[in-house]
């Protein structure tokens, strides 16, 4: 009995000693601290690099916040004049040419509806919509398409300028390289900057004029950075490099949002096209059954009401899947 007790005591003492040696002794002897020091010395990334990375992240966050503020201010700004809208759309029309084209579209729509229906009020409505609404919608569409192309090419143009500055080239030479070898509309916009600077305007003010022709927060921030650097100096390559990285991150985020919202977009397209497709099939199979919708007054009122409600539904779904970032 006594032997068993001694054996159990010895086993317990051995277990406690082993536990203490494995888990407690490294802290008492300083081995754990030595291992931590060796691990910190053996890290591949130095402390200076970690600090630099944190600083770069903070600078990118500052650039992102500045772009958001500029975007909000741009949305709150007043509508530009007609000549500036034409220039933003990338057209070379004059104000008189725009009015002549608008009047021609309105007259053609008025005569077409009047000759087909013989009704004056619908003809006037069609002429007003074609003469006033269609040209403005065309300018808005061309402006958005041009801005989209500009944003796709702008990060590459900024990278070219940054590489030129790091290689020792002056800023103006970097702008000339982009104006010579860039894609539209980057090419034409930077050519305008070079031409404006050639006639005597300072380079900072010439770059700030880019925002008038391309009303985007990215273009505004680019002009502000160049203007401040021309007046006060500073590391221009770092600021433009951060701008380029932010632009690429925003582009990736936009593509990710479009991919995630594609299911909702497809649903909206199917729901919007379903009444038209069903009505067409019914008209092909049973025309006498559906002709009451456009031969009777009640049917025409029902078609008008359904069109209005469908348009409202499509607009609501568009707003639900149009994310702002």
TAKA-V764888 format. One record per backbone hydrogen bond with DSSP energy under -1.0 kcal/mol. NH is the residue of the N-H (numbers start at 1). CO is the residue of the C=O. If there is no record, write none. Layout:
# TAKA-V764888
nh:NH co:CO
nh:NH co:CO
This chain:
# TAKA-V764888
nh:5 co:1
nh:6 co:2
nh:7 co:3
nh:8 co:4
nh:9 co:5
nh:10 co:6
nh:11 co:7
nh:12 co:8
nh:13 co:9
nh:14 co:10
nh:15 co:11
nh:16 co:12
nh:17 co:13
nh:18 co:14
nh:19 co:15
nh:20 co:16
nh:21 co:17
nh:22 co:18
nh:23 co:19
nh:24 co:20
nh:25 co:20
nh:28 co:24
nh:29 co:25
nh:32 co:26
nh:34 co:30
nh:35 co:31
nh:36 co:32
nh:37 co:33
nh:38 co:34
nh:39 co:35
nh:40 co:36
nh:41 co:37
nh:42 co:38
nh:50 co:46
nh:51 co:47
nh:52 co:48
nh:53 co:49
nh:54 co:50
nh:55 co:51
nh:56 co:52
nh:57 co:53
nh:58 co:54
nh:59 co:55
nh:60 co:56
nh:61 co:57
nh:62 co:58
nh:63 co:59
nh:64 co:60
nh:65 co:61
nh:66 co:62
nh:67 co:63
nh:68 co:64
nh:69 co:65
nh:70 co:66
nh:71 co:67
nh:72 co:68
nh:73 co:69
nh:74 co:70
nh:75 co:71
nh:76 co:72
nh:85 co:81
nh:86 co:82
nh:87 co:83
nh:88 co:84
nh:89 co:85
nh:90 co:87
nh:91 co:86
nh:98 co:94
nh:99 co:95
nh:100 co:96
nh:101 co:97
nh:102 co:98
nh:103 co:99
nh:104 co:100
nh:105 co:101
nh:106 co:102
nh:107 co:103
nh:108 co:104
nh:109 co:105
nh:110 co:106
nh:111 co:107
nh:112 co:108
nh:113 co:109
nh:114 co:110
nh:115 co:111
nh:116 co:112
nh:117 co:113
nh:118 co:114
nh:124 co:120
nh:125 co:121
nh:126 co:122
nh:127 co:123
nh:128 co:124
nh:129 co:125
nh:130 co:126
nh:131 co:127
nh:132 co:128
nh:134 co:129
nh:137 co:133
nh:138 co:134
nh:139 co:135
nh:140 co:136
nh:141 co:137
nh:142 co:138
nh:143 co:139
nh:144 co:140
nh:145 co:141
nh:146 co:142
nh:147 co:143
nh:148 co:144
nh:149 co:145
nh:150 co:146
nh:151 co:147
nh:152 co:148
nh:153 co:149
nh:154 co:150
nh:157 co:153
nh:158 co:154
nh:159 co:155
nh:160 co:156
nh:161 co:157
nh:162 co:158
nh:163 co:159
nh:164 co:160
nh:165 co:161
nh:166 co:162
nh:167 co:163
nh:168 co:165
nh:169 co:164
nh:174 co:170
nh:175 co:171
nh:176 co:172
nh:177 co:173
nh:178 co:174
nh:179 co:175
nh:180 co:176
nh:181 co:177
nh:182 co:178
nh:187 co:183
nh:189 co:185
nh:190 co:186
nh:191 co:187
nh:192 co:188
nh:193 co:189
nh:194 co:190
nh:195 co:191
nh:196 co:192
nh:197 co:193
nh:198 co:194
nh:199 co:195
nh:200 co:197
nh:201 co:196
nh:206 co:202
nh:207 co:203
nh:208 co:204
nh:209 co:205
nh:210 co:207
nh:211 co:208
nh:213 co:209
nh:214 co:210
nh:216 co:214
nh:220 co:216
nh:221 co:217
nh:222 co:218
nh:223 co:219
nh:224 co:220
nh:225 co:221
nh:226 co:222
nh:227 co:223
nh:228 co:224
nh:229 co:225
nh:230 co:226
nh:231 co:227
nh:232 co:228
nh:233 co:229
nh:236 co:234
nh:239 co:235
nh:240 co:236
nh:241 co:237
nh:242 co:238
nh:243 co:239
nh:244 co:240
nh:245 co:241
nh:246 co:242
nh:247 co:243
nh:248 co:244
nh:249 co:245
nh:250 co:246
nh:251 co:247
nh:252 co:248
nh:253 co:249
nh:254 co:250
nh:255 co:251
nh:256 co:252
nh:257 co:253
nh:258 co:254
nh:259 co:255
nh:260 co:256
nh:261 co:257
nh:265 co:261
nh:266 co:262
nh:267 co:263
nh:268 co:264
nh:269 co:265
nh:270 co:266
nh:271 co:267
nh:272 co:268
nh:273 co:269
nh:274 co:270
nh:277 co:273
nh:278 co:274
nh:279 co:275
nh:280 co:276
nh:281 co:277
nh:282 co:278
nh:283 co:279
nh:284 co:280
nh:285 co:281
nh:286 co:282
nh:291 co:287
nh:293 co:290
nh:294 co:291
nh:295 co:291
nh:296 co:292
nh:300 co:296
nh:301 co:297
nh:302 co:298
nh:303 co:299
nh:304 co:300
nh:305 co:301
nh:306 co:302
nh:307 co:303
nh:308 co:304
nh:309 co:305
nh:310 co:306
nh:311 co:307
nh:312 co:308
nh:313 co:309
nh:314 co:310
nh:315 co:311
nh:316 co:312
nh:317 co:313
nh:318 co:314
nh:319 co:315
nh:320 co:316
nh:321 co:317
nh:323 co:321
